[in-house]
């Protein structure tokens, strides 16, 4: 009798072990399926986020193109659209902008080809149209003036190097051609990394920059003395 009971207990225990293993394997399979589903969902989310980022980038590009077209139409209807592509310069070097260019005097401004390796990324990512941009080569403010009154509607600006991200740009208007004395109007803006943000349009319409004789553009940075900036597609009238 004792042997029968022991045999029965052994059989029951073995069956329990088999059932436990089967249950564990089933739960393990369920866990693997759940993990696989989670990985699939995570991959789908990552892909969706990438798609959204790509669409946002495309939308930003279209927005910039539309804004540029609007600015170009505005500039051409009211005056001069200056893209700096008609100043003679070698592709890998630069050339100073001569006085009289578009009827204005240019102090401390050169032009640079977008493929030039003189500096950083700004000449590539800061070029809005054509192949050339203007920049301040001597780490000093750049001035534009005339003996006759003129107006500046705006221009695109970018730092020349990614290391200059965070550069503050002060644009001042003067009622004398020398760009000296007390300014009669000003505008300030901070520029970011040109690789990520591209050029920034500085909109100067509104009165302070109309009927002036001089404009001075001064870049400044918390850690660098007079960083370089590039400008493109300036609208004057």
GUVO-468169 format. One record per residue (C-alpha): z, x, y; residue in three letters. Coordinates in Angstrom, 3 decimals. Example, Ala and Ser with C-alpha at 12.3 -4.5 7.8 and 13.67 -1.06 7.14 Angstrom:
+----------+----------+----------+-----+
:       up :     east :    north :  aa :
+----------+----------+----------+-----+
:    7.800 :   12.300 :   -4.500 : ALA :
:    7.140 :   13.670 :   -1.060 : SER :
+----------+----------+----------+-----+
//
This chain:
+----------+----------+----------+-----+
:       up :     east :    north :  aa :
+----------+----------+----------+-----+
:    0.000 :    0.000 :    0.000 : UNK :
:    0.953 :    2.830 :    2.331 : UNK :
:   -2.365 :    4.535 :    1.672 : UNK :
:   -4.260 :    1.335 :    2.435 : UNK :
:   -2.472 :    0.959 :    5.759 : UNK :
:   -3.145 :    4.574 :    6.659 : UNK :
:   -6.808 :    4.204 :    5.735 : UNK :
:   -7.059 :    1.049 :    7.816 : UNK :
:   -5.449 :    2.737 :   10.805 : UNK :
:   -7.827 :    5.672 :   10.490 : UNK :
:  -10.803 :    3.333 :   10.375 : UNK :
:   -9.546 :    1.383 :   13.430 : UNK :
:   -8.876 :    4.597 :   15.332 : UNK :
:  -12.327 :    5.981 :   14.473 : UNK :
:  -13.950 :    2.740 :   15.609 : UNK :
:  -12.004 :    2.909 :   18.863 : UNK :
:  -13.125 :    6.493 :   19.394 : UNK :
:  -16.747 :    5.546 :   18.746 : UNK :
:  -16.469 :    2.582 :   21.116 : UNK :
:  -14.850 :    4.777 :   23.781 : UNK :
:  -17.601 :    7.378 :   23.475 : UNK :
:  -20.271 :    4.696 :   23.684 : UNK :
:  -18.591 :    3.201 :   26.721 : UNK :
:  -18.279 :    6.625 :   28.341 : UNK :
:  -21.925 :    7.404 :   27.674 : UNK :
:  -22.932 :    4.045 :   29.136 : UNK :
:  -20.840 :    4.630 :   32.240 : UNK :
:  -22.225 :    8.167 :   32.467 : UNK :
:  -25.762 :    6.784 :   32.352 : UNK :
:  -24.864 :    4.195 :   34.961 : UNK :
:  -23.402 :    6.949 :   37.131 : UNK :
:  -26.535 :    9.059 :   36.750 : UNK :
:  -28.708 :    6.083 :   37.674 : UNK :
:  -26.490 :    5.382 :   40.671 : UNK :
:  -26.684 :    9.015 :   41.781 : UNK :
:  -30.449 :    9.030 :   41.356 : UNK :
:  -30.676 :    5.834 :   43.396 : UNK :
:  -28.473 :    7.337 :   46.076 : UNK :
:  -30.622 :   10.472 :   46.247 : UNK :
:  -33.720 :    8.306 :   46.477 : UNK :
:  -32.170 :    6.234 :   49.263 : UNK :
:  -31.086 :    9.406 :   51.087 : UNK :
:  -34.597 :   10.821 :   50.793 : UNK :
:  -36.029 :    7.558 :   52.118 : UNK :
:  -33.623 :    7.613 :   55.061 : UNK :
:  -34.510 :   11.247 :   55.838 : UNK :
:  -38.207 :   10.429 :   55.649 : UNK :
:  -37.711 :    7.406 :   57.905 : UNK :
:  -35.758 :    9.473 :   60.427 : UNK :
:  -38.544 :   12.092 :   60.414 : UNK :
:  -41.142 :    9.376 :   60.969 : UNK :
:  -39.149 :    7.917 :   63.853 : UNK :
:  -38.791 :   11.373 :   65.440 : UNK :
:  -42.529 :   11.962 :   65.068 : UNK :
:  -43.344 :    8.581 :   66.639 : UNK :
:  -40.965 :    9.273 :   69.507 : UNK :
:  -42.668 :   12.631 :   70.089 : UNK :
:  -46.090 :   10.989 :   70.058 : UNK :
:  -44.899 :    8.269 :   72.438 : UNK :
:  -43.477 :   10.910 :   74.776 : UNK :
:  -46.808 :   12.740 :   74.692 : UNK :
:  -48.691 :    9.531 :   75.491 : UNK :
:  -46.209 :    8.707 :   78.254 : UNK :
:  -46.719 :   12.139 :   79.797 : UNK :
:  -50.511 :   11.809 :   79.579 : UNK :
:  -50.394 :    8.375 :   81.199 : UNK :
:  -48.100 :    9.663 :   83.924 : UNK :
:  -50.384 :   12.628 :   84.517 : UNK :
:  -53.429 :   10.363 :   84.830 : UNK :
:  -51.546 :    8.192 :   87.293 : UNK :
:  -50.484 :   11.220 :   89.321 : UNK :
:  -53.995 :   12.644 :   89.230 : UNK :
:  -55.466 :    9.380 :   90.480 : UNK :
:  -52.836 :    9.202 :   93.196 : UNK :
:  -53.453 :   12.797 :   94.261 : UNK :
:  -57.229 :   12.568 :   94.256 : UNK :
:  -57.174 :    9.331 :   96.206 : UNK :
:  -54.884 :   10.754 :   98.899 : UNK :
:  -55.694 :   14.473 :   99.001 : UNK :
:  -55.836 :   17.615 :   96.893 : UNK :
:  -55.026 :   17.946 :   93.204 : UNK :
:  -54.148 :   21.615 :   92.578 : UNK :
:  -54.300 :   22.764 :   88.957 : UNK :
:  -54.615 :   26.541 :   89.672 : UNK :
:  -57.568 :   26.864 :   87.299 : UNK :
:  -59.950 :   28.043 :   90.021 : UNK :
:  -57.958 :   31.165 :   90.930 : UNK :
:  -59.499 :   34.267 :   89.369 : UNK :
:  -57.232 :   35.838 :   86.737 : UNK :
:  -57.618 :   37.763 :   83.521 : UNK :
:  -56.557 :   35.883 :   80.424 : UNK :
:  -53.733 :   38.255 :   79.484 : UNK :
:  -52.621 :   39.154 :   82.997 : UNK :
:  -52.108 :   37.426 :   86.323 : UNK :
:  -53.457 :   37.316 :   89.871 : UNK :
:  -51.873 :   36.450 :   93.204 : UNK :
:  -52.809 :   33.193 :   94.867 : UNK :
:  -54.570 :   34.070 :   98.138 : UNK :
:  -53.783 :   32.468 :  101.474 : UNK :
:  -56.275 :   29.730 :  102.213 : UNK :
:  -56.286 :   28.437 :   98.648 : UNK :
:  -56.655 :   24.677 :   99.096 : UNK :
:  -56.085 :   25.227 :  102.811 : UNK :
:  -52.514 :   26.507 :  102.336 : UNK :
:  -50.663 :   29.812 :  102.554 : UNK :
:  -49.001 :   30.978 :   99.345 : UNK :
:  -46.094 :   33.433 :   99.395 : UNK :
:  -44.847 :   34.942 :   96.113 : UNK :
:  -47.086 :   32.875 :   93.845 : UNK :
:  -49.313 :   34.201 :   91.067 : UNK :
:  -51.327 :   32.424 :   88.398 : UNK :
:  -51.030 :   33.062 :   84.661 : UNK :
:  -53.105 :   32.030 :   81.668 : UNK :
:  -51.371 :   29.831 :   79.113 : UNK :
:  -51.947 :   32.412 :   76.356 : UNK :
:  -50.522 :   35.314 :   78.361 : UNK :
:  -47.755 :   37.277 :   76.655 : UNK :
:  -46.251 :   38.515 :   79.910 : UNK :
:  -43.093 :   36.467 :   79.588 : UNK :
:  -41.945 :   33.538 :   77.504 : UNK :
:  -42.937 :   30.042 :   76.478 : UNK :
:  -43.263 :   28.377 :   79.866 : UNK :
:  -46.845 :   29.428 :   80.519 : UNK :
:  -47.832 :   27.781 :   77.209 : UNK :
:  -45.650 :   24.676 :   77.149 : UNK :
:  -45.563 :   24.327 :   80.930 : UNK :
:  -49.331 :   24.090 :   81.302 : UNK :
:  -50.194 :   20.444 :   81.905 : UNK :
:  -53.965 :   20.657 :   82.401 : UNK :
:  -56.502 :   23.431 :   82.125 : UNK :
:  -55.382 :   26.949 :   81.220 : UNK :
:  -53.509 :   28.282 :   84.248 : UNK :
:  -50.162 :   27.719 :   85.946 : UNK :
:  -48.573 :   29.222 :   89.049 : UNK :
:  -45.310 :   31.175 :   88.860 : UNK :
:  -42.990 :   33.241 :   91.076 : UNK :
:  -43.512 :   36.837 :   89.853 : UNK :
:  -40.833 :   38.692 :   91.828 : UNK :
:  -37.848 :   36.548 :   90.876 : UNK :
:  -37.770 :   35.245 :   94.425 : UNK :
:  -38.339 :   31.799 :   95.918 : UNK :
:  -41.970 :   30.785 :   96.318 : UNK :
:  -43.180 :   29.270 :   99.582 : UNK :
:  -46.213 :   27.201 :  100.530 : UNK :
:  -47.069 :   26.624 :  104.166 : UNK :
:  -49.755 :   25.678 :  106.656 : UNK :
:  -50.369 :   25.745 :  110.393 : UNK :
:  -51.182 :   22.063 :  110.136 : UNK :
:  -48.884 :   19.387 :  108.721 : UNK :
:  -49.346 :   18.496 :  105.080 : UNK :
:  -47.512 :   16.444 :  102.464 : UNK :
:  -46.456 :   17.182 :   98.880 : UNK :
:  -46.350 :   14.242 :   96.473 : UNK :
:  -45.058 :   16.284 :   93.543 : UNK :
:  -45.784 :   18.834 :   90.843 : UNK :
:  -44.857 :   19.753 :   87.275 : UNK :
:  -42.304 :   22.524 :   86.734 : UNK :
:  -40.930 :   24.426 :   83.752 : UNK :
:  -38.868 :   27.561 :   83.191 : UNK :
:  -40.960 :   30.520 :   82.080 : UNK :
:  -38.600 :   31.521 :   79.260 : UNK :
:  -36.420 :   29.521 :   76.873 : UNK :
:  -33.531 :   31.743 :   77.964 : UNK :
:  -33.809 :   30.249 :   81.458 : UNK :
:  -33.146 :   26.703 :   80.229 : UNK :
:  -30.628 :   25.118 :   82.568 : UNK :
:  -32.293 :   26.577 :   85.642 : UNK :
:  -31.712 :   24.559 :   88.791 : UNK :
:  -34.714 :   24.129 :   91.068 : UNK :
:  -34.212 :   23.446 :   94.766 : UNK :
:  -37.272 :   22.219 :   96.676 : UNK :
:  -36.908 :   22.291 :  100.460 : UNK :
:  -39.152 :   20.987 :  103.244 : UNK :
:  -39.456 :   22.714 :  106.639 : UNK :
:  -40.974 :   21.747 :  109.949 : UNK :
:  -42.217 :   25.292 :  110.583 : UNK :
:  -44.828 :   27.261 :  108.663 : UNK :
:  -42.548 :   30.209 :  108.012 : UNK :
:  -40.284 :   28.221 :  105.710 : UNK :
:  -37.258 :   29.469 :  107.605 : UNK :
:  -34.530 :   27.809 :  109.593 : UNK :
:  -32.858 :   24.598 :  108.577 : UNK :
:  -34.594 :   22.431 :  106.010 : UNK :
:  -35.477 :   18.858 :  106.908 : UNK :
:  -35.384 :   17.573 :  103.332 : UNK :
:  -34.562 :   18.737 :   99.839 : UNK :
:  -34.759 :   17.784 :   96.177 : UNK :
:  -32.906 :   19.341 :   93.223 : UNK :
:  -33.457 :   19.136 :   89.494 : UNK :
:  -32.420 :   21.039 :   86.350 : UNK :
:  -35.064 :   22.219 :   83.887 : UNK :
:  -34.545 :   22.392 :   80.131 : UNK :
:  -36.105 :   24.339 :   77.259 : UNK :
:  -39.901 :   24.114 :   77.707 : UNK :
:  -40.467 :   24.114 :   73.939 : UNK :
:  -38.484 :   20.904 :   73.508 : UNK :
:  -38.979 :   19.057 :   76.776 : UNK :
:  -42.219 :   20.441 :   78.144 : UNK :
:  -42.826 :   20.386 :   81.896 : UNK :
:  -40.881 :   18.095 :   84.217 : UNK :
:  -42.637 :   16.159 :   86.967 : UNK :
:  -40.873 :   16.640 :   90.300 : UNK :
:  -41.628 :   13.518 :   92.326 : UNK :
:  -41.320 :   14.248 :   96.043 : UNK :
:  -42.746 :   11.047 :   97.450 : UNK :
:  -40.515 :    9.136 :   99.792 : UNK :
:  -40.694 :   10.680 :  103.252 : UNK :
:  -38.899 :   14.046 :  103.278 : UNK :
:  -41.976 :   15.949 :  102.132 : UNK :
:  -44.548 :   14.182 :  104.295 : UNK :
:  -45.958 :   15.744 :  107.445 : UNK :
:  -44.251 :   19.093 :  106.853 : UNK :
:  -45.335 :   22.654 :  107.643 : UNK :
:  -43.656 :   24.484 :  104.801 : UNK :
:  -42.053 :   23.990 :  101.392 : UNK :
:  -39.873 :   26.488 :   99.546 : UNK :
:  -39.124 :   26.328 :   95.816 : UNK :
:  -35.986 :   28.216 :   94.790 : UNK :
:  -34.927 :   28.540 :   91.132 : UNK :
:  -31.353 :   29.555 :   90.322 : UNK :
:  -29.355 :   30.018 :   87.127 : UNK :
:  -25.676 :   30.442 :   86.325 : UNK :
:  -26.267 :   33.665 :   84.373 : UNK :
:  -29.627 :   35.004 :   85.563 : UNK :
:  -30.649 :   36.041 :   89.067 : UNK :
:  -33.682 :   34.163 :   90.344 : UNK :
:  -35.355 :   33.164 :   87.047 : UNK :
:  -39.078 :   32.620 :   86.800 : UNK :
:  -40.535 :   29.122 :   86.826 : UNK :
:  -44.084 :   27.853 :   86.394 : UNK :
:  -45.659 :   24.961 :   88.255 : UNK :
:  -48.828 :   23.016 :   87.590 : UNK :
:  -50.839 :   20.029 :   88.838 : UNK :
:  -49.460 :   19.923 :   92.367 : UNK :
:  -50.515 :   16.995 :   94.544 : UNK :
:  -50.836 :   17.644 :   98.284 : UNK :
:  -52.447 :   15.661 :  101.086 : UNK :
+----------+----------+----------+-----+
//
